Amino acid sequence: MDRWRSRSSGVNQTLVATAEEAPREADIAFDALYRSCRDDVYAYVASLLRDGPAAEEVTATAFERAYRKRNRFDPRRGERRAWLFGIARNAALDELRRRGRQAELAAEPEDLAQAPPPAKPSAEFLSSRRV
């Protein structure tokens, strides 16, 4: 018994969570939504992006957006699951748009004045191609 008392020596205050710090109904509902939908949302996003690591990032982004907007959910407009999948779809489309902009930038042709002239095919190559 002395061992337990020595562990608590020097402790002079007790920390208690106030009612304001307790999880609210929206937080509890979001936790349940996350646990029930996380794998399905990832699979949905992965099917849209066809890229596993990007799907992980977009899934995290979708849940982050949903968490920030959790108090705005209106059950008269539909189910929480459908609301979450709409957010995930929009996050995936944002990623596809971002990729499209990057692809456009990467595919811009070089300045033709600075580009070296194309190599001419050898006579051996040309003769092998004739039938």
N, C-alpha and C positions, 0 to 999 in steps of 0.2 A: 504494500500500500504506500510506503514511503517513496517508492520509485515513481509512482504517478504524481504525487505531490511535487516532487523535484522537477518534473517536466513542466509543470504549470507555474513554477516560481517566477516572479517578475512580471506576470501577466496581470494587468490592472484594468483592462477594459474588454468588453464583449462587443463584437461586431454583429449587428442585426440589420437585415435588409428591410427597408421600409416598404410599405405597400406600393409606393410609386415605382420602386425598382423591381417589383415582381413582374414576371412575363405577362404581357397583355394577351388578350384573346387573339388578336391579329398575329402576334408572334408565335403563339402555340399553333395556330392554324397553318402558318407558313412552314413551321418545322415539320408538321405532318405532311404538307404538300411536298416539301423537298424530299422527305424520306420515301414517299410513295411514287414520285415521278422522276427522280434524278436519272435513273437508267434509261427510261423511255425518252426523256428529253435529249439525252446524249445520243441515243440511237437515231432519233429524228434529225438532229443537227448533223450528225455524221453522214446520214444518207443525203442531205442537201449539199454538204461541202465535199464529201468523199476524201476527207483528210482528217485522220484521227487526232493528231495534236491540235490542229485548228479547232476541231469540234469540241475538245476539252475546254479550250479558251472561250469559245463562244457560249458553251453551256454555262460556264462560270459567270460570264457577262450577263447572260439571260437571267440567272438566279439573282445576281446582284441587282439588276434593274427591277426584277419582281419584288425583291425585298424592300427596296427603296419606295416602291409604289404600293406596298401591301395594304395600306390603309385606304387606298383609292378603289380597291376591288368592290364592284357592285354585283351582288349575287342575283339581282333581277336581270342582269344582262347575260348571264351564263354561268357555267361552272368554273371553279378555280383552275381546274386542269386545262380547260380550253383557253382561259386567260393566259396561263403560263406558256402554253404552246404558241400562242400568238406572239408573245414577247420573244420566245426562242426563234420563231420564224423571222421576225424583224431583225434580230441580232445576226442571224445567219445571212440574211440578205445584205445587211450592212457590211459583213465580211466579204461577201462576193463582190459587192460594189467596190470595196477597197482594193480587192485583188485585181479587178478590171482596170482601175486607174493605174495600178502599178504595172500591169501587163502592157498598157498603152505606153507608159513611159519607157519601159524596157524594150519595146519593139520599135521605137522611133528609129528611122534609118539614119545612118551617119551622113554627114555632109559629103556629097558626091565629089566635090572639088578636093577634099582631103583624103578620100578613100583611094587605096591603090587600085590600079586597073585589075580586072578579073584575070586570072591565069587562063591561058589558052590550052585547050586539051591537046595532048600529044598525038602525033600521027598514029602511033601504035594503038592508043585508046580509040581513036576514030575508026581505024580499020577493024578493030574487034567488034565494034557496034554495028557495022554494016552487015546486012544479010544477003 
